[in-house]
Amino acid sequence: MIGVVARPEQHDIVSEFFELFKTPWEFCRQDATYRVVLQGDHEVAHGSAELVLIYGTRRRAEDADAPSGPLRRNAMLSWKGERIPIYGAAVTFPSERNVLDVLLEDTKQPVASVTRNGGQTVVRVGYDLFEEVQYLLTRGQPAAQAAIPALDVHIAFMRCCIVECGIPVVEIPPVPEGHRFIVCLTHDVDHPAIRFHGLDHTMGGFLYRALIGSVTKALRGRLSLAALRRNVVAALKLPFVHLGWADDFWLSFERYLAIEHGLGSTFFVIPHKSDAGRTLHGRAPRFRAAAYGVADIADHVRTLVTGGSEIGLHGIDAWLDSSHASAERETVSRVARVPTAGSRMHWLYFDERAPEYLEAAGFTYDSTFGYTDAVGFRAGTFQAYKPFTARHLLELPLHVMDTALFYPSRLNLAQEAASEVVLAIVEKAEHYGGALTVNWHDRSVAPERLWDDFYIDLIATLKDKAAWFPTAARAISWFRSRRSARFDYVRQENGALRIKVSSAPCEDIPGLTVRVHTQPATFTDLPFRGTLDAQVALT
């Protein structure tokens, strides 16, 4: 059990942190003893704990080992091959007291220190952990640090500190029973049919990219001749599509059902057409408006539902107030003929109050928090988390988006380079667990994008990694099951740990796992459903 001492204004942040690092903890009680105490540097609660973890930058009179360096802002740390960006302040400590290898990346000065006094170890870490957690889950990381799962690394560092002190760590990792991590395949439906577009900017962009852009890419070796031919033929077929004499080559719903056969996927659809919506400061750009509304593709939406896919809202103004959120949700639910549980805002419009409005409208999750111009970890984690303005709604972070990878105005990666970037994220999912959320737009498997082979290869790779592929709503159900878990007790006696834990039933989703860390690279997994009462020998 970890005892935590924190300022009252940090209690919600602390509670959410320990939903992500799912290990036994509580706010310190005067009548209790703890093997581990976690505190900020504004509080003192050493007591008889074997390990005291103190995060913060303040120099204290009672410190045996006070910070020795000046405050650094927006520092980059290194730790065991991982990078840790610090968005608040950081301080350094005397070099001779550092055994944790937490260093400023540029100067190699230590940002942590260790002192031992009798049977107690005190670890000072020179930044405010909960300030970092709040920043990551509200503002999020800048695109320059997108490749770093900062919050997951913070959890790994704390776990390592405890285990290296000889104290076992019992946790429920974000890993579904029988799998290594979760994959949520999602699709923003922005342009479901090219026949919805006349002489507008979307049509102009298509013709330019299908003809001039394709020829340019082919000459540079970034597009095969077969792909060039597909794009040119599609452009030539365009009049016949509008006349109804040729199939609409942007209609890709059946193609996705075939590619994802047997896997869960979620399609976010726009409620009504010709509405650009608003920003926080006025009307949004006119070309944000979609040329369709969900009623225009009603038959396709119902086919997706019948095929096992989930339908969510691709919101316009739902993020701005609950009345718009309710109206947009009702529109999609009425057409799909099933309740709409989740949302993702069109163009990823969002702010800190959006979760509050979406929750009031009846949504149980959102999946907007990500990048338009990068791929990776805006929230610093693979885990679904509860935004601080919500009571129950969970945010499923977005990690990989096709347009961010390939658009010339964004990363503009060739497919080989994009594969390297995405595989690096997949490797982190294997290591940390959680849910890797992918957004492949509806027309991205059609001319002129032709990103279908990349997507098919990505799914094959993820299948080989033993991932679980639920709809976004089912993934959220699994995270809720994990959040519901409670440790009845964890007791060390006679060379063993006795563990009892219980959680809400999870009949149609994978079970949970209790993981017992006894050494930095050694752990024992105990899968369970509902209740676990087990004993683990300590070696």
C-alpha positions as CSV (number, residue, x, y, z in Angstrom):
1,M,0.0,0.0,0.0
2,I,1.3,3.4,-1.0
3,G,0.4,6.3,1.3
4,V,0.0,9.6,-0.5
5,V,0.3,13.1,1.0
6,A,-0.9,15.8,-1.3
7,R,-2.4,19.3,-1.2
8,P,-6.2,19.2,-1.4
9,E,-6.3,20.9,-4.8
10,Q,-4.2,17.9,-6.2
11,H,-6.5,15.2,-4.9
12,D,-8.4,14.7,-8.2
13,I,-5.1,14.5,-10.1
14,V,-3.6,12.0,-7.6
15,S,-6.8,9.8,-7.8
16,E,-6.6,9.8,-11.6
17,F,-2.9,9.0,-11.6
18,F,-3.6,5.9,-9.5
19,E,-6.4,4.8,-11.8
20,L,-3.6,4.6,-14.5
21,F,-1.0,3.1,-12.1
22,K,-3.5,0.6,-10.7
23,T,-1.8,-0.3,-7.5
24,P,-3.0,-0.3,-3.8
25,W,-2.8,3.2,-2.4
26,E,-4.7,5.7,-0.2
27,F,-4.3,9.2,1.1
28,C,-2.2,8.9,4.3
29,R,-4.0,8.3,7.5
30,Q,-2.5,9.1,10.9
31,D,-3.5,5.7,12.3
32,A,-1.9,3.7,9.4
33,T,1.6,2.6,8.5
34,Y,2.9,2.4,4.9
35,R,5.9,0.7,3.3
36,V,5.9,3.5,0.7
37,V,5.0,7.1,1.1
38,L,4.6,9.4,-1.9
39,Q,4.6,13.2,-1.2
40,G,5.2,16.6,-2.7
41,D,7.9,18.8,-1.3
42,H,5.4,21.0,0.5
43,E,4.4,18.2,2.9
44,V,6.3,16.1,5.4
45,A,5.1,12.6,6.3
46,H,8.2,10.4,6.5
47,G,7.0,8.3,9.4
48,S,8.3,4.7,9.5
49,A,8.0,4.1,5.7
50,E,10.8,2.0,4.1
51,L,10.7,4.2,1.1
52,V,9.8,7.9,0.8
53,L,9.3,9.3,-2.7
54,I,9.4,13.1,-2.6
55,Y,8.6,14.9,-5.9
56,G,9.2,18.7,-6.2
57,T,11.6,21.5,-6.6
58,R,11.5,23.3,-3.2
59,R,14.6,23.5,-1.1
60,R,13.7,22.4,2.5
61,A,15.6,23.1,5.7
62,E,15.3,19.6,7.0
63,D,16.6,18.1,3.7
64,A,19.8,16.1,4.0
65,D,20.1,16.4,0.3
66,A,18.6,19.6,-1.1
67,P,18.5,20.6,-4.7
68,S,21.8,22.2,-5.8
69,G,21.0,23.5,-9.3
70,P,18.9,26.3,-10.7
71,L,15.3,25.9,-11.9
72,R,15.0,24.6,-15.4
73,R,11.8,25.0,-17.5
74,N,10.7,22.6,-20.2
75,A,13.7,20.3,-19.6
76,M,14.2,16.9,-21.2
77,L,15.4,14.1,-19.0
78,S,16.8,10.7,-19.8
79,W,16.3,7.5,-17.8
80,K,17.4,4.0,-18.8
81,G,17.1,4.8,-22.5
82,E,13.7,6.6,-22.1
83,R,13.2,10.3,-22.5
84,I,11.0,12.2,-20.1
85,P,9.9,15.8,-21.0
86,I,9.2,18.0,-18.0
87,Y,6.7,20.8,-18.8
88,G,7.0,22.6,-15.4
89,A,10.1,23.2,-13.5
90,A,13.0,20.8,-12.7
91,V,16.0,21.1,-10.4
92,T,19.2,19.1,-10.2
93,F,21.0,17.4,-7.2
94,P,24.6,16.7,-6.3
95,S,26.1,14.1,-8.7
96,E,27.5,11.9,-6.0
97,R,24.1,11.1,-4.5
98,N,22.4,10.0,-7.8
99,V,22.1,6.3,-8.4
100,L,18.9,6.4,-10.4
101,D,20.4,7.7,-13.7
102,V,17.7,10.4,-14.1
103,L,19.6,13.1,-15.9
104,L,19.1,16.3,-17.8
105,E,19.6,15.2,-21.3
106,D,21.8,18.2,-22.3
107,T,24.1,18.6,-19.2
108,K,23.9,15.1,-17.7
109,Q,23.2,16.6,-14.3
110,P,21.1,14.3,-12.0
111,V,17.4,15.2,-11.4
112,A,17.0,12.7,-8.6
113,S,18.9,11.7,-5.5
114,V,18.9,8.8,-3.0
115,T,19.7,9.0,0.7
116,R,19.5,6.1,3.2
117,N,19.1,6.5,6.9
118,G,18.9,3.3,8.9
119,G,16.1,1.3,7.3
120,Q,14.6,4.1,5.4
121,T,15.4,5.2,1.8
122,V,14.4,8.7,0.6
123,V,14.3,9.4,-3.1
124,R,14.1,13.0,-4.1
125,V,12.9,13.7,-7.6
126,G,13.3,17.3,-8.9
127,Y,10.0,18.0,-10.5
128,D,6.3,18.0,-9.5
129,L,4.8,14.7,-10.7
130,F,1.2,15.7,-10.3
131,E,1.8,19.0,-12.1
132,E,3.1,17.0,-15.0
133,V,0.1,14.7,-14.9
134,Q,-2.3,17.6,-15.0
135,Y,-0.5,19.2,-17.9
136,L,-0.5,16.0,-19.9
137,L,-4.2,15.2,-19.4
138,T,-5.4,18.7,-20.0
139,R,-3.2,20.7,-22.4
140,G,-1.2,17.7,-23.7
141,Q,2.2,17.5,-25.2
142,P,3.4,19.6,-28.1
143,A,3.8,17.8,-31.4
144,A,7.6,18.0,-31.0
145,Q,7.4,15.5,-28.1
146,A,4.6,13.4,-29.7
147,A,6.8,10.2,-29.8
148,I,7.2,10.0,-26.0
149,P,4.6,8.3,-23.8
150,A,5.5,10.6,-21.0
151,L,2.8,9.6,-18.5
152,D,3.5,5.9,-19.0
153,V,7.2,6.5,-18.4
154,H,6.4,8.4,-15.2
155,I,4.5,5.3,-14.0
156,A,7.4,3.0,-15.0
157,F,9.9,5.1,-13.2
158,M,7.9,5.1,-9.9
159,R,7.4,1.4,-10.2
160,C,11.1,0.9,-10.7
161,C,12.0,3.0,-7.7
162,I,9.7,0.9,-5.4
163,V,10.9,-2.5,-6.7
164,E,14.6,-1.6,-6.6
165,C,14.1,-0.7,-2.9
166,G,13.1,-4.4,-2.4
167,I,9.4,-3.7,-2.0
168,P,7.1,-5.8,-4.3
169,V,4.6,-3.9,-6.5
170,V,1.2,-5.4,-7.0
171,E,-0.8,-3.8,-9.8
172,I,-3.5,-4.4,-12.5
173,P,-1.7,-3.4,-15.7
174,P,-3.6,-2.1,-18.7
175,V,-3.3,-5.4,-20.5
176,P,-6.5,-7.5,-21.3
177,E,-6.4,-11.2,-20.4
178,G,-4.9,-13.2,-23.3
179,H,-3.6,-10.2,-25.2
180,R,-0.6,-7.9,-25.0
181,F,-2.5,-4.6,-25.7
182,I,-5.7,-3.2,-27.3
183,V,-6.1,-1.8,-30.8
184,C,-9.1,0.5,-31.6
185,L,-9.6,0.8,-35.3
186,T,-11.6,4.0,-36.0
187,H,-12.7,5.9,-39.0
188,D,-13.7,9.5,-39.3
189,V,-16.3,9.7,-42.1
190,D,-15.7,13.0,-43.8
191,H,-16.3,12.3,-47.5
192,P,-18.3,9.1,-47.9
193,A,-19.2,9.6,-51.6
194,I,-17.6,11.8,-54.2
195,R,-21.0,12.3,-55.8
196,F,-21.9,14.6,-52.9
197,H,-19.3,17.0,-54.2
198,G,-19.8,19.4,-57.1
199,L,-17.4,22.2,-58.0
200,D,-16.2,22.7,-54.4
201,H,-12.7,22.7,-52.8
202,T,-12.9,19.0,-52.1
203,M,-13.4,18.2,-55.7
204,G,-10.7,20.6,-56.8
205,G,-8.3,19.0,-54.3
206,F,-9.1,15.5,-55.5
207,L,-8.5,16.4,-59.2
208,Y,-5.3,18.1,-58.4
209,R,-3.9,15.3,-56.3
210,A,-5.2,12.5,-58.6
211,L,-3.6,14.0,-61.7
212,I,-0.8,16.6,-61.1
213,G,0.1,15.3,-57.6
214,S,0.1,11.7,-58.7
215,V,2.4,12.4,-61.6
216,T,4.7,14.4,-59.4
217,K,4.9,11.6,-56.8
218,A,5.5,9.0,-59.5
219,L,8.4,11.0,-61.0
220,R,9.9,11.2,-57.5
221,G,9.5,7.5,-56.9
222,R,6.9,7.9,-54.2
223,L,4.0,6.4,-56.2
224,S,3.9,3.2,-58.2
225,L,2.8,3.2,-61.9
226,A,-0.1,1.0,-60.9
227,A,-1.3,3.5,-58.3
228,L,-0.8,6.4,-60.8
229,R,-3.0,4.5,-63.2
230,R,-5.7,4.0,-60.6
231,N,-5.8,7.7,-59.8
232,V,-5.9,8.8,-63.4
233,V,-8.7,6.3,-64.2
234,A,-10.7,7.5,-61.2
235,A,-10.4,11.1,-62.4
236,L,-11.6,10.1,-65.8
237,K,-14.5,8.2,-64.4
238,L,-15.8,11.2,-62.4
239,P,-18.4,12.4,-64.9
240,F,-19.8,8.9,-65.1
241,V,-20.1,8.6,-61.3
242,H,-22.2,11.8,-61.2
243,L,-24.4,10.5,-64.0
244,G,-24.9,7.3,-62.2
245,W,-23.2,5.2,-64.9
246,A,-20.2,4.2,-62.7
247,D,-19.8,3.1,-59.1
248,D,-18.8,5.8,-56.6
249,F,-15.2,4.9,-55.9
250,W,-15.2,6.8,-52.6
251,L,-17.9,4.6,-51.1
252,S,-15.6,2.4,-49.0
253,F,-17.8,0.9,-46.2
254,E,-18.0,-2.5,-47.7
255,R,-14.2,-2.5,-48.3
256,Y,-13.6,-1.7,-44.7
257,L,-15.9,-4.5,-43.6
258,A,-13.9,-6.9,-45.7
259,I,-10.5,-5.6,-44.6
260,E,-11.5,-5.7,-40.9
261,H,-13.5,-8.9,-41.1
262,G,-13.9,-10.3,-37.6
263,L,-12.4,-7.2,-35.9
264,G,-14.2,-4.5,-34.0
265,S,-14.2,-1.0,-35.6
266,T,-15.8,2.4,-35.0
267,F,-17.1,4.8,-37.6
268,F,-17.6,8.5,-36.5
269,V,-20.3,10.1,-38.7
270,I,-21.3,13.7,-39.1
271,P,-24.8,14.6,-38.0
272,H,-25.8,17.1,-40.7
273,K,-24.4,18.6,-43.8
274,S,-23.4,22.2,-44.7
275,D,-22.6,23.3,-41.1
276,A,-19.1,24.4,-40.5
277,G,-19.8,24.9,-36.8
278,R,-18.0,27.3,-34.5
279,T,-14.7,27.8,-32.8
280,L,-14.3,29.4,-29.4
281,H,-14.1,32.8,-31.1
282,G,-16.7,32.6,-33.9
283,R,-17.6,30.7,-37.0
284,A,-15.3,27.9,-38.2
285,P,-13.9,28.1,-41.8
286,R,-16.6,27.4,-44.3
287,F,-14.8,24.4,-45.8
288,R,-15.1,22.6,-42.4
289,A,-18.7,21.9,-43.4
290,A,-19.4,18.4,-44.7
291,A,-21.2,17.7,-47.9
292,Y,-23.3,15.0,-46.3
293,G,-25.2,14.3,-43.1
294,V,-25.8,10.9,-41.5
295,A,-29.3,10.7,-43.0
296,D,-27.6,10.7,-46.5
297,I,-25.8,7.4,-45.8
298,A,-28.5,5.8,-43.6
299,D,-28.4,2.4,-45.4
300,H,-24.6,2.2,-45.2
301,V,-24.7,3.1,-41.4
302,R,-27.2,0.4,-40.7
303,T,-25.1,-2.1,-42.8
304,L,-22.1,-1.3,-40.6
305,V,-24.1,-1.8,-37.4
306,T,-25.3,-5.2,-38.8
307,G,-21.7,-6.1,-39.6
308,G,-20.6,-5.5,-36.0
309,S,-19.2,-2.0,-36.2
310,E,-19.9,0.8,-33.8
311,I,-21.3,4.1,-34.9
312,G,-20.1,7.2,-33.1
313,L,-20.7,11.0,-33.5
314,H,-18.2,13.0,-35.6
315,G,-19.2,16.2,-33.8
316,I,-19.6,19.7,-35.1
317,D,-20.5,21.9,-32.1
318,A,-21.0,19.1,-29.6
319,W,-17.7,20.1,-27.9
320,L,-19.0,23.6,-27.2
321,D,-22.2,23.0,-25.2
322,S,-24.4,20.2,-24.0
323,S,-27.5,21.2,-26.0
324,H,-25.6,20.9,-29.3
325,A,-24.1,17.6,-28.1
326,S,-27.5,16.2,-27.2
327,A,-29.0,17.2,-30.6
328,E,-26.1,15.8,-32.6
329,R,-26.1,12.6,-30.6
330,E,-29.8,12.1,-31.1
331,T,-29.5,12.7,-34.8
332,V,-26.9,9.9,-35.2
333,S,-28.7,7.5,-32.8
334,R,-32.0,7.9,-34.7
335,V,-30.5,7.1,-38.1
336,A,-28.3,4.2,-36.8
337,R,-31.2,2.9,-34.7
338,V,-28.8,2.2,-31.8
339,P,-27.6,4.4,-29.0
340,T,-24.5,6.5,-29.7
341,A,-22.0,6.1,-26.9
342,G,-18.9,7.9,-28.2
343,S,-17.7,10.9,-30.0
344,R,-14.8,12.4,-31.9
345,M,-14.9,16.1,-32.9
346,H,-14.5,17.0,-36.6
347,W,-11.1,18.6,-37.1
348,L,-10.3,17.5,-33.5
349,Y,-11.8,20.7,-32.1
350,F,-11.7,20.4,-28.3
351,D,-11.0,22.2,-25.0
352,E,-10.9,21.4,-21.3
353,R,-14.7,21.8,-20.9
354,A,-15.7,19.6,-23.8
355,P,-15.8,16.4,-21.7
356,E,-18.3,18.1,-19.3
357,Y,-20.7,19.0,-22.1
358,L,-20.4,15.6,-23.8
359,E,-21.1,13.7,-20.6
360,A,-24.1,15.9,-19.9
361,A,-25.4,14.9,-23.4
362,G,-25.1,11.2,-22.5
363,F,-21.8,10.2,-24.1
364,T,-19.8,7.7,-22.2
365,Y,-16.5,8.3,-24.0
366,D,-14.7,10.6,-26.4
367,S,-11.8,10.0,-28.6
368,T,-10.7,13.5,-29.8
369,F,-7.5,14.1,-27.9
370,G,-4.7,13.7,-30.4
371,Y,-2.8,15.5,-33.1
372,T,-3.8,16.7,-36.6
373,D,-0.1,17.2,-37.6
374,A,1.7,14.4,-35.8
375,V,1.3,10.9,-34.5
376,G,1.9,9.7,-31.0
377,F,1.0,10.6,-27.5
378,R,-0.6,14.0,-26.9
379,A,-1.8,12.8,-23.5
380,G,1.4,10.9,-22.9
381,T,-0.4,7.5,-22.5
382,F,-2.1,4.6,-24.2
383,Q,-4.7,4.5,-21.4
384,A,-8.2,5.8,-21.4
385,Y,-8.5,8.4,-18.6
386,K,-11.1,10.5,-17.0
387,P,-10.8,14.2,-17.8
388,F,-10.9,16.5,-14.8
389,T,-14.0,18.3,-15.9
390,A,-16.0,15.0,-16.2
391,R,-17.4,12.7,-13.6
392,H,-17.7,9.4,-15.6
393,L,-16.8,10.0,-19.2
394,L,-13.5,8.6,-20.3
395,E,-11.2,10.0,-23.0
396,L,-9.7,7.4,-25.4
397,P,-6.6,9.2,-26.8
398,L,-5.9,9.1,-30.5
399,H,-2.4,8.0,-31.5
400,V,-2.1,7.4,-35.3
401,M,-4.0,9.2,-38.0
402,D,-3.5,8.6,-41.7
403,T,-3.6,12.2,-42.9
404,A,-1.1,13.3,-40.2
405,L,1.3,10.7,-41.6
406,F,0.9,11.3,-45.3
407,Y,-0.5,14.8,-46.1
408,P,2.1,17.2,-47.6
409,S,1.1,19.9,-45.2
410,R,1.7,17.6,-42.2
411,L,4.4,14.9,-41.8
412,N,4.4,14.1,-45.6
413,L,6.1,10.7,-45.0
414,A,6.8,8.1,-47.7
415,Q,5.2,4.8,-46.8
416,E,8.4,3.2,-45.7
417,A,9.2,6.1,-43.3
418,A,5.6,6.1,-42.1
419,S,5.9,2.4,-41.3
420,E,9.0,3.0,-39.2
421,V,7.2,5.7,-37.2
422,V,4.1,3.6,-36.6
423,L,6.0,0.5,-35.7
424,A,7.9,2.4,-33.0
425,I,4.5,3.3,-31.5
426,V,3.3,-0.3,-31.8
427,E,6.5,-1.4,-29.9
428,K,5.6,1.0,-27.1
429,A,2.1,-0.5,-27.0
430,E,3.6,-3.9,-26.5
431,H,5.8,-2.6,-23.7
432,Y,3.3,-0.4,-21.8
433,G,-0.1,-2.0,-22.7
434,G,-3.2,0.1,-23.0
435,A,-5.1,0.9,-26.2
436,L,-3.5,2.0,-29.5
437,T,-6.1,4.1,-31.3
438,V,-5.9,4.4,-35.1
439,N,-7.9,6.7,-37.3
440,W,-8.1,5.8,-41.0
441,H,-10.5,8.1,-42.8
442,D,-13.3,6.7,-44.9
443,R,-11.8,7.5,-48.3
444,S,-8.2,6.7,-47.4
445,V,-8.5,3.2,-49.1
446,A,-9.8,4.8,-52.3
447,P,-8.3,7.0,-55.1
448,E,-6.5,9.4,-54.8
449,R,-5.1,8.6,-51.4
450,L,-4.7,4.8,-51.9
451,W,-3.5,4.2,-48.4
452,D,-5.2,0.8,-48.3
453,D,-2.1,-1.4,-48.6
454,F,-0.5,0.4,-45.7
455,Y,-3.6,-0.1,-43.6
456,I,-3.9,-3.8,-44.5
457,D,-0.2,-4.3,-43.6
458,L,-0.6,-2.5,-40.3
459,I,-3.6,-4.7,-39.3
460,A,-1.6,-7.8,-40.2
461,T,1.3,-6.6,-38.0
462,L,-1.0,-5.8,-35.1
463,K,-2.7,-9.3,-35.4
464,D,0.8,-10.8,-35.1
465,K,1.4,-8.9,-31.9
466,A,-1.6,-10.7,-30.1
467,A,-3.6,-7.5,-29.8
468,W,-7.3,-7.4,-29.0
469,F,-9.4,-5.5,-31.5
470,P,-12.7,-4.2,-29.9
471,T,-14.9,-1.4,-30.9
472,A,-14.0,1.8,-29.0
473,A,-17.1,1.3,-26.8
474,R,-16.0,-2.2,-25.8
475,A,-12.5,-1.0,-25.1
476,I,-14.0,1.7,-22.8
477,S,-16.0,-1.1,-21.1
478,W,-12.8,-3.0,-20.4
479,F,-11.1,0.1,-19.0
480,R,-14.1,0.7,-16.8
481,S,-13.9,-2.9,-15.5
482,R,-10.2,-2.2,-14.6
483,R,-11.1,1.1,-12.9
484,S,-13.7,-0.7,-10.9
485,A,-11.2,-3.2,-9.4
486,R,-10.5,-2.8,-5.7
487,F,-7.7,-4.4,-3.7
488,D,-9.4,-5.9,-0.6
489,Y,-5.9,-6.5,0.8
490,V,-2.3,-7.2,-0.1
491,R,-0.4,-8.8,2.8
492,Q,3.1,-10.1,3.0
493,E,3.5,-13.0,5.4
494,N,5.7,-16.1,5.6
495,G,7.7,-15.3,2.5
496,A,4.6,-14.8,0.3
497,L,2.1,-12.1,-0.8
498,R,-1.5,-12.8,-0.1
499,I,-3.7,-10.8,-2.5
500,K,-7.5,-10.4,-2.7
501,V,-9.0,-8.1,-5.4
502,S,-12.4,-7.8,-6.9
503,S,-13.9,-6.0,-9.9
504,A,-17.2,-5.6,-11.7
505,P,-18.2,-8.5,-13.9
506,C,-16.9,-8.5,-17.5
507,E,-18.7,-11.2,-19.4
508,D,-18.3,-10.2,-23.0
509,I,-14.8,-8.7,-22.7
510,P,-11.4,-10.1,-21.7
511,G,-10.6,-10.4,-18.0
512,L,-8.1,-8.5,-15.9
513,T,-4.6,-9.5,-14.6
514,V,-2.9,-8.9,-11.3
515,R,0.8,-8.4,-11.9
516,V,3.3,-8.9,-9.1
517,H,6.7,-7.3,-9.6
518,T,9.4,-8.7,-7.3
519,Q,12.5,-7.5,-9.2
520,P,12.9,-4.8,-11.9
521,A,12.6,-7.3,-14.8
522,T,10.6,-10.1,-13.0
523,F,6.9,-10.3,-12.6
524,T,4.1,-12.9,-12.1
525,D,0.8,-12.5,-13.8
526,L,-2.5,-13.8,-12.3
527,P,-5.5,-13.5,-14.7
528,F,-8.9,-13.2,-13.1
529,R,-12.5,-12.3,-13.6
530,G,-14.6,-10.8,-10.8
531,T,-12.6,-11.9,-7.8
532,L,-9.1,-13.1,-7.2
533,D,-7.8,-14.6,-3.9
534,A,-4.3,-15.8,-4.4
535,Q,-0.9,-16.2,-2.9
536,V,2.4,-15.5,-4.6
537,A,5.7,-16.7,-3.3
538,L,8.5,-14.1,-3.0
539,T,11.8,-15.3,-4.1
